[in-house]
């Protein structure tokens, strides 16, 4: 969905202890990053046979000593490092908020943080910040007025109103920036929430309607009006959900590429004045647009022409209010949290205010805050070593492709061409984003949020007609994550994910290649998974495989799909392996590539056992311990529907059960659970 979201008082007025900061919150800002080793012996459960359940063997101790915090739906090694990064950023932001002699970057991040922390001022405003927007919706007396207003709402507010619009790379020519329309307008996480008829789904829809009613009443509506708006919203959203593609269908990029002229778009959604709509977004004269889901836009047309004006206004009011609720006075913020975090994901307690505000700065001013993070945490030596590791993993992939016995020379040539030009982005952007035009005030929290949204919205639309910026990053430097971008043909590893315990300069190569090396291999494998393989070396959607090679590759992926479909997520819900296959294949291929690269890196060295583990065992323990996690059953149910990643235990056991290298390292025997037969192979 092409949603437009912001990705989250003068120093003398900074209020760190407010009515909403719980007294039991004992955390303090970090002045330096804490250290955790990338191979942690205390995380093991030695009572478990590694050949029976390798995940439990490597992570059982971690699971016991790391219960899920009250403000989290889940807890993991990645989440814990993310929390450490946030706690370190908290210290930076406190200092930037109080300092008198500040750079322009420090002023913006410090004032945003200070305004967010001043909950006394936020609570005093109540619902006032959104009243002008609500009044505008209430003033829409005719259907043409309402249709025209949707363009203005998209331009000015972050809410998801019926559909999403933005700019994007052209799938067929990645050098071009085009306009794209996609599905949107749902308040629940996925279409399936509206369509499933099991008891849990029916109950959740009832709770969703109750949330809508409560929020609308907090926004000033009567009980009767709130109920009417809630019923209308669920009815409209259900119609939109029925017309939406499934997440599995969206994995095929051909299913979401439908270039149309404005005239052709007008035929499937004639109620809109599309030239006026795009002019409102700041893009006049648009001639063509990619309509990702044409059937969805037909459903939008039907809802806008058949529903009553009262129902449509109620739907718009809700989406405006629910998008603003996290930034408003405590009762509205709490209502939002109670449904989306507690009811939907099982999180019992709201996070402390400093976390919310730190995440807000990272979301809206990520590359400004990133500069502060990088200069304190990410050395030139770490960048050089991880760059070298990336190149070694790529060399391993080249060797594997060259020696595949099932791939024809023609396809190999194309694959090697693509591999050769993949760009490696390590740590942070070469050029930082310029936030000069974004005004941040020390006493206007929701104003800062709104201006940040409009700044980013304008930045995206400004790309239209310009060359694609291949140096742009899609994650902020403190982020604990990584990604491959098919159309950019690049792999991206922010500084935040290259910290202990994920990348550990104090330990030997074995666990580092097992952990970070496998992550590098994972992202690299995405270039050739069921989705990524459809894009060529230039990032264009083009079929460069022979029919026989494509079948051979799909046969290998189907082996993985069949294996992972046997794993249970929660209750009786199995992994939807058609949704997760890209990540499952990347886990398997990435681990093998990292193992090959590590062996080459350490060739000729006399490697010794450490703490009772051989070097090969240390590689695999390091590989597994990144995935240690605990998850609440509620969020597991959400992720079973929405998350393309399998649960942690499956991501480890599923991989090692396919690797003879692991089985040899731990002397596993045929018939044990970690010896998968038949073995699935990617390369």
Secondary structure as a PSIPRED ss2 file (coil, helix, strand):
# PSIPRED VFORMAT (PSIPRED V4.0)

   1 X C   1.000  0.000  0.000
   2 X C   1.000  0.000  0.000
   3 X C   1.000  0.000  0.000
   4 X C   1.000  0.000  0.000
   5 X C   1.000  0.000  0.000
   6 X C   1.000  0.000  0.000
   7 X C   1.000  0.000  0.000
   8 X C   1.000  0.000  0.000
   9 X C   1.000  0.000  0.000
  10 X C   1.000  0.000  0.000
  11 X H   0.000  1.000  0.000
  12 X H   0.000  1.000  0.000
  13 X H   0.000  1.000  0.000
  14 X C   1.000  0.000  0.000
  15 X C   1.000  0.000  0.000
  16 X C   1.000  0.000  0.000
  17 X C   1.000  0.000  0.000
  18 X C   1.000  0.000  0.000
  19 X C   1.000  0.000  0.000
  20 X C   1.000  0.000  0.000
  21 X C   1.000  0.000  0.000
  22 X C   1.000  0.000  0.000
  23 X C   1.000  0.000  0.000
  24 X C   1.000  0.000  0.000
  25 X C   1.000  0.000  0.000
  26 X C   1.000  0.000  0.000
  27 X C   1.000  0.000  0.000
  28 X C   1.000  0.000  0.000
  29 X C   1.000  0.000  0.000
  30 X C   1.000  0.000  0.000
  31 X C   1.000  0.000  0.000
  32 X C   1.000  0.000  0.000
  33 X C   1.000  0.000  0.000
  34 X C   1.000  0.000  0.000
  35 X C   1.000  0.000  0.000
  36 X C   1.000  0.000  0.000
  37 X C   1.000  0.000  0.000
  38 X C   1.000  0.000  0.000
  39 X C   1.000  0.000  0.000
  40 X C   1.000  0.000  0.000
  41 X H   0.000  1.000  0.000
  42 X H   0.000  1.000  0.000
  43 X H   0.000  1.000  0.000
  44 X C   1.000  0.000  0.000
  45 X C   1.000  0.000  0.000
  46 X C   1.000  0.000  0.000
  47 X C   1.000  0.000  0.000
  48 X C   1.000  0.000  0.000
  49 X C   1.000  0.000  0.000
  50 X C   1.000  0.000  0.000
  51 X C   1.000  0.000  0.000
  52 X C   1.000  0.000  0.000
  53 X C   1.000  0.000  0.000
  54 X H   0.000  1.000  0.000
  55 X H   0.000  1.000  0.000
  56 X H   0.000  1.000  0.000
  57 X H   0.000  1.000  0.000
  58 X H   0.000  1.000  0.000
  59 X H   0.000  1.000  0.000
  60 X H   0.000  1.000  0.000
  61 X H   0.000  1.000  0.000
  62 X H   0.000  1.000  0.000
  63 X H   0.000  1.000  0.000
  64 X H   0.000  1.000  0.000
  65 X H   0.000  1.000  0.000
  66 X C   1.000  0.000  0.000
  67 X C   1.000  0.000  0.000
  68 X C   1.000  0.000  0.000
  69 X C   1.000  0.000  0.000
  70 X C   1.000  0.000  0.000
  71 X C   1.000  0.000  0.000
  72 X C   1.000  0.000  0.000
  73 X C   1.000  0.000  0.000
  74 X E   0.000  0.000  1.000
  75 X E   0.000  0.000  1.000
  76 X E   0.000  0.000  1.000
  77 X H   0.000  1.000  0.000
  78 X H   0.000  1.000  0.000
  79 X H   0.000  1.000  0.000
  80 X H   0.000  1.000  0.000
  81 X H   0.000  1.000  0.000
  82 X H   0.000  1.000  0.000
  83 X H   0.000  1.000  0.000
  84 X H   0.000  1.000  0.000
  85 X H   0.000  1.000  0.000
  86 X H   0.000  1.000  0.000
  87 X H   0.000  1.000  0.000
  88 X H   0.000  1.000  0.000
  89 X H   0.000  1.000  0.000
  90 X H   0.000  1.000  0.000
  91 X H   0.000  1.000  0.000
  92 X H   0.000  1.000  0.000
  93 X H   0.000  1.000  0.000
  94 X H   0.000  1.000  0.000
  95 X H   0.000  1.000  0.000
  96 X H   0.000  1.000  0.000
  97 X H   0.000  1.000  0.000
  98 X H   0.000  1.000  0.000
  99 X C   1.000  0.000  0.000
 100 X C   1.000  0.000  0.000
 101 X C   1.000  0.000  0.000
 102 X C   1.000  0.000  0.000
 103 X C   1.000  0.000  0.000
 104 X H   0.000  1.000  0.000
 105 X H   0.000  1.000  0.000
 106 X H   0.000  1.000  0.000
 107 X H   0.000  1.000  0.000
 108 X H   0.000  1.000  0.000
 109 X H   0.000  1.000  0.000
 110 X H   0.000  1.000  0.000
 111 X H   0.000  1.000  0.000
 112 X H   0.000  1.000  0.000
 113 X H   0.000  1.000  0.000
 114 X H   0.000  1.000  0.000
 115 X H   0.000  1.000  0.000
 116 X H   0.000  1.000  0.000
 117 X H   0.000  1.000  0.000
 118 X C   1.000  0.000  0.000
 119 X H   0.000  1.000  0.000
 120 X H   0.000  1.000  0.000
 121 X H   0.000  1.000  0.000
 122 X H   0.000  1.000  0.000
 123 X H   0.000  1.000  0.000
 124 X H   0.000  1.000  0.000
 125 X H   0.000  1.000  0.000
 126 X C   1.000  0.000  0.000
 127 X C   1.000  0.000  0.000
 128 X H   0.000  1.000  0.000
 129 X H   0.000  1.000  0.000
 130 X H   0.000  1.000  0.000
 131 X H   0.000  1.000  0.000
 132 X H   0.000  1.000  0.000
 133 X H   0.000  1.000  0.000
 134 X H   0.000  1.000  0.000
 135 X H   0.000  1.000  0.000
 136 X H   0.000  1.000  0.000
 137 X H   0.000  1.000  0.000
 138 X H   0.000  1.000  0.000
 139 X C   1.000  0.000  0.000
 140 X C   1.000  0.000  0.000
 141 X C   1.000  0.000  0.000
 142 X C   1.000  0.000  0.000
 143 X H   0.000  1.000  0.000
 144 X H   0.000  1.000  0.000
 145 X H   0.000  1.000  0.000
 146 X H   0.000  1.000  0.000
 147 X H   0.000  1.000  0.000
 148 X H   0.000  1.000  0.000
 149 X H   0.000  1.000  0.000
 150 X H   0.000  1.000  0.000
 151 X H   0.000  1.000  0.000
 152 X H   0.000  1.000  0.000
 153 X H   0.000  1.000  0.000
 154 X H   0.000  1.000  0.000
 155 X H   0.000  1.000  0.000
 156 X H   0.000  1.000  0.000
 157 X C   1.000  0.000  0.000
 158 X C   1.000  0.000  0.000
 159 X C   1.000  0.000  0.000
 160 X C   1.000  0.000  0.000
 161 X C   1.000  0.000  0.000
 162 X C   1.000  0.000  0.000
 163 X E   0.000  0.000  1.000
 164 X E   0.000  0.000  1.000
 165 X E   0.000  0.000  1.000
 166 X E   0.000  0.000  1.000
 167 X E   0.000  0.000  1.000
 168 X E   0.000  0.000  1.000
 169 X E   0.000  0.000  1.000
 170 X C   1.000  0.000  0.000
 171 X C   1.000  0.000  0.000
 172 X C   1.000  0.000  0.000
 173 X C   1.000  0.000  0.000
 174 X C   1.000  0.000  0.000
 175 X C   1.000  0.000  0.000
 176 X C   1.000  0.000  0.000
 177 X E   0.000  0.000  1.000
 178 X E   0.000  0.000  1.000
 179 X E   0.000  0.000  1.000
 180 X E   0.000  0.000  1.000
 181 X E   0.000  0.000  1.000
 182 X E   0.000  0.000  1.000
 183 X E   0.000  0.000  1.000
 184 X C   1.000  0.000  0.000
 185 X C   1.000  0.000  0.000
 186 X C   1.000  0.000  0.000
 187 X C   1.000  0.000  0.000
 188 X C   1.000  0.000  0.000
 189 X C   1.000  0.000  0.000
 190 X C   1.000  0.000  0.000
 191 X C   1.000  0.000  0.000
 192 X H   0.000  1.000  0.000
 193 X H   0.000  1.000  0.000
 194 X H   0.000  1.000  0.000
 195 X H   0.000  1.000  0.000
 196 X C   1.000  0.000  0.000
 197 X C   1.000  0.000  0.000
 198 X C   1.000  0.000  0.000
 199 X H   0.000  1.000  0.000
 200 X H   0.000  1.000  0.000
 201 X H   0.000  1.000  0.000
 202 X H   0.000  1.000  0.000
 203 X H   0.000  1.000  0.000
 204 X H   0.000  1.000  0.000
 205 X H   0.000  1.000  0.000
 206 X H   0.000  1.000  0.000
 207 X H   0.000  1.000  0.000
 208 X H   0.000  1.000  0.000
 209 X H   0.000  1.000  0.000
 210 X H   0.000  1.000  0.000
 211 X H   0.000  1.000  0.000
 212 X H   0.000  1.000  0.000
 213 X H   0.000  1.000  0.000
 214 X H   0.000  1.000  0.000
 215 X H   0.000  1.000  0.000
 216 X H   0.000  1.000  0.000
 217 X H   0.000  1.000  0.000
 218 X H   0.000  1.000  0.000
 219 X C   1.000  0.000  0.000
 220 X C   1.000  0.000  0.000
 221 X C   1.000  0.000  0.000
 222 X C   1.000  0.000  0.000
 223 X H   0.000  1.000  0.000
 224 X H   0.000  1.000  0.000
 225 X H   0.000  1.000  0.000
 226 X H   0.000  1.000  0.000
 227 X H   0.000  1.000  0.000
 228 X H   0.000  1.000  0.000
 229 X H   0.000  1.000  0.000
 230 X H   0.000  1.000  0.000
 231 X H   0.000  1.000  0.000
 232 X H   0.000  1.000  0.000
 233 X H   0.000  1.000  0.000
 234 X H   0.000  1.000  0.000
 235 X H   0.000  1.000  0.000
 236 X H   0.000  1.000  0.000
 237 X H   0.000  1.000  0.000
 238 X H   0.000  1.000  0.000
 239 X H   0.000  1.000  0.000
 240 X H   0.000  1.000  0.000
 241 X H   0.000  1.000  0.000
 242 X H   0.000  1.000  0.000
 243 X C   1.000  0.000  0.000
 244 X C   1.000  0.000  0.000
 245 X C   1.000  0.000  0.000
 246 X C   1.000  0.000  0.000
 247 X H   0.000  1.000  0.000
 248 X H   0.000  1.000  0.000
 249 X H   0.000  1.000  0.000
 250 X H   0.000  1.000  0.000
 251 X C   1.000  0.000  0.000
 252 X C   1.000  0.000  0.000
 253 X H   0.000  1.000  0.000
 254 X H   0.000  1.000  0.000
 255 X H   0.000  1.000  0.000
 256 X H   0.000  1.000  0.000
 257 X C   1.000  0.000  0.000
 258 X C   1.000  0.000  0.000
 259 X E   0.000  0.000  1.000
 260 X E   0.000  0.000  1.000
 261 X E   0.000  0.000  1.000
 262 X H   0.000  1.000  0.000
 263 X H   0.000  1.000  0.000
 264 X H   0.000  1.000  0.000
 265 X H   0.000  1.000  0.000
 266 X H   0.000  1.000  0.000
 267 X H   0.000  1.000  0.000
 268 X H   0.000  1.000  0.000
 269 X C   1.000  0.000  0.000
 270 X C   1.000  0.000  0.000
 271 X C   1.000  0.000  0.000
 272 X C   1.000  0.000  0.000
 273 X C   1.000  0.000  0.000
 274 X H   0.000  1.000  0.000
 275 X H   0.000  1.000  0.000
 276 X H   0.000  1.000  0.000
 277 X H   0.000  1.000  0.000
 278 X H   0.000  1.000  0.000
 279 X H   0.000  1.000  0.000
 280 X H   0.000  1.000  0.000
 281 X C   1.000  0.000  0.000
 282 X C   1.000  0.000  0.000
 283 X C   1.000  0.000  0.000
 284 X C   1.000  0.000  0.000
 285 X C   1.000  0.000  0.000
 286 X C   1.000  0.000  0.000
 287 X C   1.000  0.000  0.000
 288 X E   0.000  0.000  1.000
 289 X E   0.000  0.000  1.000
 290 X E   0.000  0.000  1.000
 291 X E   0.000  0.000  1.000
 292 X C   1.000  0.000  0.000
 293 X C   1.000  0.000  0.000
 294 X H   0.000  1.000  0.000
 295 X H   0.000  1.000  0.000
 296 X H   0.000  1.000  0.000
 297 X H   0.000  1.000  0.000
 298 X H   0.000  1.000  0.000
 299 X H   0.000  1.000  0.000
 300 X H   0.000  1.000  0.000
 301 X H   0.000  1.000  0.000
 302 X H   0.000  1.000  0.000
 303 X H   0.000  1.000  0.000
 304 X H   0.000  1.000  0.000
 305 X H   0.000  1.000  0.000
 306 X H   0.000  1.000  0.000
 307 X C   1.000  0.000  0.000
 308 X C   1.000  0.000  0.000
 309 X H   0.000  1.000  0.000
 310 X H   0.000  1.000  0.000
 311 X H   0.000  1.000  0.000
 312 X H   0.000  1.000  0.000
 313 X H   0.000  1.000  0.000
 314 X H   0.000  1.000  0.000
 315 X H   0.000  1.000  0.000
 316 X H   0.000  1.000  0.000
 317 X H   0.000  1.000  0.000
 318 X H   0.000  1.000  0.000
 319 X H   0.000  1.000  0.000
 320 X H   0.000  1.000  0.000
 321 X H   0.000  1.000  0.000
 322 X H   0.000  1.000  0.000
 323 X H   0.000  1.000  0.000
 324 X H   0.000  1.000  0.000
 325 X H   0.000  1.000  0.000
 326 X H   0.000  1.000  0.000
 327 X H   0.000  1.000  0.000
 328 X C   1.000  0.000  0.000
 329 X C   1.000  0.000  0.000
 330 X H   0.000  1.000  0.000
 331 X H   0.000  1.000  0.000
 332 X H   0.000  1.000  0.000
 333 X H   0.000  1.000  0.000
 334 X H   0.000  1.000  0.000
 335 X H   0.000  1.000  0.000
 336 X H   0.000  1.000  0.000
 337 X H   0.000  1.000  0.000
 338 X H   0.000  1.000  0.000
 339 X H   0.000  1.000  0.000
 340 X H   0.000  1.000  0.000
 341 X H   0.000  1.000  0.000
 342 X H   0.000  1.000  0.000
 343 X H   0.000  1.000  0.000
 344 X H   0.000  1.000  0.000
 345 X H   0.000  1.000  0.000
 346 X C   1.000  0.000  0.000
 347 X C   1.000  0.000  0.000
 348 X C   1.000  0.000  0.000
 349 X C   1.000  0.000  0.000
 350 X C   1.000  0.000  0.000
 351 X C   1.000  0.000  0.000
 352 X C   1.000  0.000  0.000
 353 X H   0.000  1.000  0.000
 354 X H   0.000  1.000  0.000
 355 X H   0.000  1.000  0.000
 356 X H   0.000  1.000  0.000
 357 X H   0.000  1.000  0.000
 358 X H   0.000  1.000  0.000
 359 X H   0.000  1.000  0.000
 360 X H   0.000  1.000  0.000
 361 X H   0.000  1.000  0.000
 362 X H   0.000  1.000  0.000
 363 X H   0.000  1.000  0.000
 364 X H   0.000  1.000  0.000
 365 X C   1.000  0.000  0.000
 366 X H   0.000  1.000  0.000
 367 X H   0.000  1.000  0.000
 368 X H   0.000  1.000  0.000
 369 X H   0.000  1.000  0.000
 370 X H   0.000  1.000  0.000
 371 X H   0.000  1.000  0.000
 372 X H   0.000  1.000  0.000
 373 X H   0.000  1.000  0.000
 374 X H   0.000  1.000  0.000
 375 X H   0.000  1.000  0.000
 376 X H   0.000  1.000  0.000
 377 X H   0.000  1.000  0.000
 378 X C   1.000  0.000  0.000
 379 X C   1.000  0.000  0.000
 380 X H   0.000  1.000  0.000
 381 X H   0.000  1.000  0.000
 382 X H   0.000  1.000  0.000
 383 X H   0.000  1.000  0.000
 384 X H   0.000  1.000  0.000
 385 X H   0.000  1.000  0.000
 386 X H   0.000  1.000  0.000
 387 X H   0.000  1.000  0.000
 388 X H   0.000  1.000  0.000
 389 X H   0.000  1.000  0.000
 390 X H   0.000  1.000  0.000
 391 X H   0.000  1.000  0.000
 392 X H   0.000  1.000  0.000
 393 X H   0.000  1.000  0.000
 394 X H   0.000  1.000  0.000
 395 X H   0.000  1.000  0.000
 396 X H   0.000  1.000  0.000
 397 X H   0.000  1.000  0.000
 398 X H   0.000  1.000  0.000
 399 X H   0.000  1.000  0.000
 400 X H   0.000  1.000  0.000
 401 X H   0.000  1.000  0.000
 402 X H   0.000  1.000  0.000
 403 X C   1.000  0.000  0.000
 404 X C   1.000  0.000  0.000
 405 X C   1.000  0.000  0.000
 406 X C   1.000  0.000  0.000
 407 X C   1.000  0.000  0.000
 408 X C   1.000  0.000  0.000
 409 X H   0.000  1.000  0.000
 410 X H   0.000  1.000  0.000
 411 X H   0.000  1.000  0.000
 412 X H   0.000  1.000  0.000
 413 X H   0.000  1.000  0.000
 414 X H   0.000  1.000  0.000
 415 X H   0.000  1.000  0.000
 416 X H   0.000  1.000  0.000
 417 X H   0.000  1.000  0.000
 418 X H   0.000  1.000  0.000
 419 X H   0.000  1.000  0.000
 420 X H   0.000  1.000  0.000
 421 X H   0.000  1.000  0.000
 422 X C   1.000  0.000  0.000
 423 X E   0.000  0.000  1.000
 424 X E   0.000  0.000  1.000
 425 X E   0.000  0.000  1.000
 426 X E   0.000  0.000  1.000
 427 X E   0.000  0.000  1.000
 428 X C   1.000  0.000  0.000
 429 X C   1.000  0.000  0.000
 430 X C   1.000  0.000  0.000
 431 X C   1.000  0.000  0.000
 432 X C   1.000  0.000  0.000
 433 X C   1.000  0.000  0.000
 434 X C   1.000  0.000  0.000
 435 X C   1.000  0.000  0.000
 436 X C   1.000  0.000  0.000
 437 X C   1.000  0.000  0.000
 438 X C   1.000  0.000  0.000
 439 X C   1.000  0.000  0.000
 440 X C   1.000  0.000  0.000
 441 X C   1.000  0.000  0.000
 442 X C   1.000  0.000  0.000
 443 X C   1.000  0.000  0.000
 444 X C   1.000  0.000  0.000
 445 X H   0.000  1.000  0.000
 446 X H   0.000  1.000  0.000
 447 X H   0.000  1.000  0.000
 448 X H   0.000  1.000  0.000
 449 X H   0.000  1.000  0.000
 450 X H   0.000  1.000  0.000
 451 X H   0.000  1.000  0.000
 452 X H   0.000  1.000  0.000
 453 X H   0.000  1.000  0.000
 454 X H   0.000  1.000  0.000
 455 X H   0.000  1.000  0.000
 456 X H   0.000  1.000  0.000
 457 X H   0.000  1.000  0.000
 458 X H   0.000  1.000  0.000
 459 X H   0.000  1.000  0.000
 460 X H   0.000  1.000  0.000
 461 X H   0.000  1.000  0.000
 462 X C   1.000  0.000  0.000
 463 X C   1.000  0.000  0.000
 464 X C   1.000  0.000  0.000
 465 X C   1.000  0.000  0.000
 466 X C   1.000  0.000  0.000
 467 X C   1.000  0.000  0.000
 468 X C   1.000  0.000  0.000
 469 X C   1.000  0.000  0.000
 470 X C   1.000  0.000  0.000
 471 X C   1.000  0.000  0.000
 472 X C   1.000  0.000  0.000
 473 X C   1.000  0.000  0.000
 474 X C   1.000  0.000  0.000
 475 X C   1.000  0.000  0.000
 476 X C   1.000  0.000  0.000
 477 X C   1.000  0.000  0.000
 478 X C   1.000  0.000  0.000
 479 X C   1.000  0.000  0.000
 480 X C   1.000  0.000  0.000
 481 X C   1.000  0.000  0.000
 482 X E   0.000  0.000  1.000
 483 X E   0.000  0.000  1.000
 484 X E   0.000  0.000  1.000
 485 X E   0.000  0.000  1.000
 486 X C   1.000  0.000  0.000
 487 X C   1.000  0.000  0.000
 488 X C   1.000  0.000  0.000
 489 X C   1.000  0.000  0.000
 490 X E   0.000  0.000  1.000
 491 X E   0.000  0.000  1.000
 492 X E   0.000  0.000  1.000
 493 X E   0.000  0.000  1.000
 494 X E   0.000  0.000  1.000
 495 X H   0.000  1.000  0.000
 496 X H   0.000  1.000  0.000
 497 X H   0.000  1.000  0.000
 498 X C   1.000  0.000  0.000
 499 X C   1.000  0.000  0.000
 500 X C   1.000  0.000  0.000
 501 X C   1.000  0.000  0.000
 502 X C   1.000  0.000  0.000
 503 X C   1.000  0.000  0.000
 504 X C   1.000  0.000  0.000
 505 X C   1.000  0.000  0.000
 506 X C   1.000  0.000  0.000
 507 X C   1.000  0.000  0.000
 508 X C   1.000  0.000  0.000
 509 X H   0.000  1.000  0.000
 510 X H   0.000  1.000  0.000
 511 X H   0.000  1.000  0.000
 512 X H   0.000  1.000  0.000
 513 X H   0.000  1.000  0.000
 514 X H   0.000  1.000  0.000
 515 X H   0.000  1.000  0.000
 516 X H   0.000  1.000  0.000
 517 X H   0.000  1.000  0.000
 518 X H   0.000  1.000  0.000
 519 X H   0.000  1.000  0.000
 520 X H   0.000  1.000  0.000
 521 X H   0.000  1.000  0.000
 522 X H   0.000  1.000  0.000
 523 X H   0.000  1.000  0.000
 524 X H   0.000  1.000  0.000
 525 X H   0.000  1.000  0.000
 526 X H   0.000  1.000  0.000
 527 X H   0.000  1.000  0.000
 528 X H   0.000  1.000  0.000
 529 X C   1.000  0.000  0.000
 530 X C   1.000  0.000  0.000
 531 X C   1.000  0.000  0.000
 532 X H   0.000  1.000  0.000
 533 X H   0.000  1.000  0.000
 534 X H   0.000  1.000  0.000
 535 X E   0.000  0.000  1.000
 536 X C   1.000  0.000  0.000
 537 X C   1.000  0.000  0.000
 538 X C   1.000  0.000  0.000
 539 X C   1.000  0.000  0.000
 540 X C   1.000  0.000  0.000
 541 X E   0.000  0.000  1.000
 542 X C   1.000  0.000  0.000
 543 X C   1.000  0.000  0.000
 544 X C   1.000  0.000  0.000
 545 X C   1.000  0.000  0.000
 546 X C   1.000  0.000  0.000
 547 X H   0.000  1.000  0.000
 548 X H   0.000  1.000  0.000
 549 X H   0.000  1.000  0.000
 550 X H   0.000  1.000  0.000
 551 X H   0.000  1.000  0.000
 552 X H   0.000  1.000  0.000
 553 X H   0.000  1.000  0.000
 554 X H   0.000  1.000  0.000
 555 X H   0.000  1.000  0.000
 556 X H   0.000  1.000  0.000
 557 X H   0.000  1.000  0.000
 558 X H   0.000  1.000  0.000
 559 X H   0.000  1.000  0.000
 560 X H   0.000  1.000  0.000
 561 X H   0.000  1.000  0.000
 562 X H   0.000  1.000  0.000
 563 X H   0.000  1.000  0.000
 564 X H   0.000  1.000  0.000
 565 X C   1.000  0.000  0.000
 566 X C   1.000  0.000  0.000
 567 X C   1.000  0.000  0.000
 568 X E   0.000  0.000  1.000
 569 X E   0.000  0.000  1.000
 570 X E   0.000  0.000  1.000
 571 X C   1.000  0.000  0.000
 572 X C   1.000  0.000  0.000
 573 X E   0.000  0.000  1.000
 574 X E   0.000  0.000  1.000
 575 X C   1.000  0.000  0.000
 576 X C   1.000  0.000  0.000
 577 X H   0.000  1.000  0.000
 578 X H   0.000  1.000  0.000
 579 X H   0.000  1.000  0.000
 580 X H   0.000  1.000  0.000
 581 X H   0.000  1.000  0.000
 582 X H   0.000  1.000  0.000
 583 X H   0.000  1.000  0.000
 584 X H   0.000  1.000  0.000
 585 X H   0.000  1.000  0.000
 586 X H   0.000  1.000  0.000
 587 X H   0.000  1.000  0.000
 588 X H   0.000  1.000  0.000
 589 X H   0.000  1.000  0.000
 590 X H   0.000  1.000  0.000
 591 X H   0.000  1.000  0.000
 592 X H   0.000  1.000  0.000
 593 X H   0.000  1.000  0.000
 594 X H   0.000  1.000  0.000
 595 X H   0.000  1.000  0.000
 596 X H   0.000  1.000  0.000
 597 X H   0.000  1.000  0.000
 598 X H   0.000  1.000  0.000
 599 X H   0.000  1.000  0.000
 600 X H   0.000  1.000  0.000
 601 X H   0.000  1.000  0.000
 602 X C   1.000  0.000  0.000
 603 X C   1.000  0.000  0.000
 604 X C   1.000  0.000  0.000
 605 X C   1.000  0.000  0.000
 606 X C   1.000  0.000  0.000
 607 X C   1.000  0.000  0.000
 608 X C   1.000  0.000  0.000
 609 X C   1.000  0.000  0.000
 610 X E   0.000  0.000  1.000
 611 X C   1.000  0.000  0.000
 612 X C   1.000  0.000  0.000
 613 X E   0.000  0.000  1.000
 614 X C   1.000  0.000  0.000
 615 X H   0.000  1.000  0.000
 616 X H   0.000  1.000  0.000
 617 X H   0.000  1.000  0.000
 618 X H   0.000  1.000  0.000
 619 X H   0.000  1.000  0.000
 620 X H   0.000  1.000  0.000
 621 X H   0.000  1.000  0.000
 622 X H   0.000  1.000  0.000
 623 X H   0.000  1.000  0.000
 624 X H   0.000  1.000  0.000
 625 X H   0.000  1.000  0.000
 626 X C   1.000  0.000  0.000
 627 X C   1.000  0.000  0.000
 628 X C   1.000  0.000  0.000
 629 X E   0.000  0.000  1.000
 630 X E   0.000  0.000  1.000
 631 X E   0.000  0.000  1.000
 632 X C   1.000  0.000  0.000
 633 X H   0.000  1.000  0.000
 634 X H   0.000  1.000  0.000
 635 X H   0.000  1.000  0.000
 636 X H   0.000  1.000  0.000
 637 X H   0.000  1.000  0.000
 638 X H   0.000  1.000  0.000
 639 X H   0.000  1.000  0.000
 640 X H   0.000  1.000  0.000
 641 X H   0.000  1.000  0.000
 642 X H   0.000  1.000  0.000
 643 X C   1.000  0.000  0.000
 644 X C   1.000  0.000  0.000
 645 X C   1.000  0.000  0.000
 646 X C   1.000  0.000  0.000
 647 X C   1.000  0.000  0.000
 648 X H   0.000  1.000  0.000
 649 X H   0.000  1.000  0.000
 650 X H   0.000  1.000  0.000
 651 X H   0.000  1.000  0.000
 652 X H   0.000  1.000  0.000
 653 X H   0.000  1.000  0.000
 654 X H   0.000  1.000  0.000
 655 X H   0.000  1.000  0.000
 656 X H   0.000  1.000  0.000
 657 X C   1.000  0.000  0.000
 658 X C   1.000  0.000  0.000
 659 X C   1.000  0.000  0.000
 660 X H   0.000  1.000  0.000
 661 X H   0.000  1.000  0.000
 662 X H   0.000  1.000  0.000
 663 X H   0.000  1.000  0.000
 664 X H   0.000  1.000  0.000
 665 X H   0.000  1.000  0.000
 666 X C   1.000  0.000  0.000
 667 X C   1.000  0.000  0.000
 668 X C   1.000  0.000  0.000
 669 X C   1.000  0.000  0.000
 670 X C   1.000  0.000  0.000
 671 X C   1.000  0.000  0.000
 672 X C   1.000  0.000  0.000
 673 X C   1.000  0.000  0.000
 674 X C   1.000  0.000  0.000
 675 X C   1.000  0.000  0.000
 676 X C   1.000  0.000  0.000
 677 X C   1.000  0.000  0.000
 678 X C   1.000  0.000  0.000
 679 X C   1.000  0.000  0.000
 680 X C   1.000  0.000  0.000
 681 X C   1.000  0.000  0.000
 682 X C   1.000  0.000  0.000
 683 X C   1.000  0.000  0.000
